[in-house]
Amino acid sequence: MKTEKLEIEGMSCQHCVMHVRKELSRLDVNIRDVQIGSADIEYDENKVTREDLKKAVNEAGYRVIN
């Protein structure tokens, strides 16, 4: 299992957090924490890639900046 802390641009409220959490939950990941501006995720690199995580954040309307 790999742990990532994603820095996310454009999140400004709890509504944003909800959208990011919803999109990430569609993946086979353990969402440890999502806050305004970041998300801590644990995932199996054999099932999910970092690009998958970035795509999910993009689908929510935000952008990973790290």
Legacy VTK file of the C-alpha trace (Angstrom):
# vtk DataFile Version 3.0
C-alpha trace
ASCII
DATASET POLYDATA
POINTS 66 float
0.000 0.000 0.000
1.164 3.496 -0.818
0.161 6.708 0.922
-0.122 10.003 -0.955
-0.877 13.510 0.231
-2.347 15.387 -2.703
-2.217 19.176 -2.653
-5.334 20.371 -4.457
-5.887 23.759 -6.039
-9.277 25.426 -6.146
-10.913 23.937 -3.056
-12.373 26.640 -0.826
-15.182 25.121 1.244
-16.692 21.953 2.670
-18.816 21.574 -0.466
-15.554 21.275 -2.436
-14.310 18.665 0.037
-17.500 16.665 -0.471
-17.057 16.665 -4.269
-13.439 15.511 -4.079
-14.280 12.814 -1.518
-17.134 11.571 -3.740
-14.928 11.234 -6.830
-12.092 9.560 -4.925
-14.529 7.113 -3.346
-15.243 5.723 -6.832
-11.689 4.323 -6.841
-10.443 1.368 -4.819
-8.677 3.575 -2.230
-8.693 4.268 1.475
-9.527 7.954 1.924
-7.715 8.843 5.131
-8.619 12.537 5.127
-9.861 15.250 2.784
-9.590 18.877 3.833
-9.728 22.175 2.012
-6.643 22.081 -0.201
-5.497 18.494 0.366
-6.343 14.813 0.477
-4.536 11.939 2.194
-5.078 8.687 0.322
-3.835 5.135 0.816
-4.026 2.818 -2.187
-2.704 -0.319 -3.815
-0.373 0.704 -6.654
-1.301 -2.483 -8.514
-4.934 -1.344 -8.758
-4.805 2.462 -8.763
-2.210 4.867 -10.142
-1.370 8.398 -9.114
-2.810 9.457 -12.465
-6.117 7.821 -11.484
-6.134 9.930 -8.314
-5.401 13.102 -10.284
-8.127 12.266 -12.789
-10.670 11.795 -9.973
-9.743 15.195 -8.521
-10.070 16.720 -12.004
-13.505 15.101 -12.388
-14.531 16.893 -9.192
-13.482 20.190 -10.788
-10.127 20.742 -9.071
-6.440 20.229 -9.859
-3.635 18.367 -8.090
-0.639 20.728 -7.844
2.082 18.463 -6.448
LINES 1 67
66 0 1 2 3 4 5 6 7 8 9 10 11 12 13 14 15 16 17 18 19 20 21 22 23 24 25 26 27 28 29 30 31 32 33 34 35 36 37 38 39 40 41 42 43 44 45 46 47 48 49 50 51 52 53 54 55 56 57 58 59 60 61 62 63 64 65
